[in-house]
Amino acid sequence: YTITPNEGYEISDVLVDGVSIGVVTTYTFDPLDNDHTITVTYKIKNYMVITKASPVEGGTTSEDGTYSYNELVTITATVNEGYQFVKWTETSEQGSTVSTNLSFQFNIKCDTTFVANYKHQEYNITYEVGVVTIGNTSDLPTTYTVDSHATIPDAEATHDFYVFSGWHLDSPDGAIVNNTDDLGGGNHTLYA
């Protein structure tokens, strides 16, 4: 006698003539000289969901745990300041993309690991030069992340009687900045 559970189920116990013989997938009556009964009890399988953040500093994930076969599971990524969410992948950062939404739902069919992939938030830098013409503008960074550590080069004033005194943060009278580290985070305008 062969016992095969349906998908998502497993054998919980097998009784032969009312006596438990444990979890078995086959049973042979020997000898088969009178009537016998075989009763199989099944239970739904449970599977593990593991979620991870990559990089860990990028944010957190939720809803790790054990779920019953085919149960609807919702996993959620939360983004830390200075980062942005990119996608959920299965098993690793290089795994197949399963969603680009912060929350993702699926019906569980097996043990699964999902990775919430984050990247540094990218911010914009714009430049205001007023009546002065600036020479080397191609050297000026127009985007940055909180870990880019890029130098903001001095500009060359190409108009007579003007001398470049530095880049001022967010107003003509703002603090002078020389590096993207001085910007902290967010979009900024630098004034010559």
JOWOZI-V978427 format. One record per helix or strand of 3 or more residues. SS is the DSSP state (H for helix, E for strand). FROM is the first residue (numbers start at 0). TO is the last residue. If there is no record, write none. Layout:
BEGIN
ss=(SS:SS)
from=(FROM:FROM)
to=(TO:TO)
END
This chain:
BEGIN
ss=(E:E:E:E:H:E:E:E:E:E:E:E:E:H:E:H:E)
from=(8:18:37:45:55:58:64:71:82:96:102:111:122:136:166:179:187)
to=(15:21:43:53:57:61:67:78:89:98:106:119:127:138:168:182:190)
END
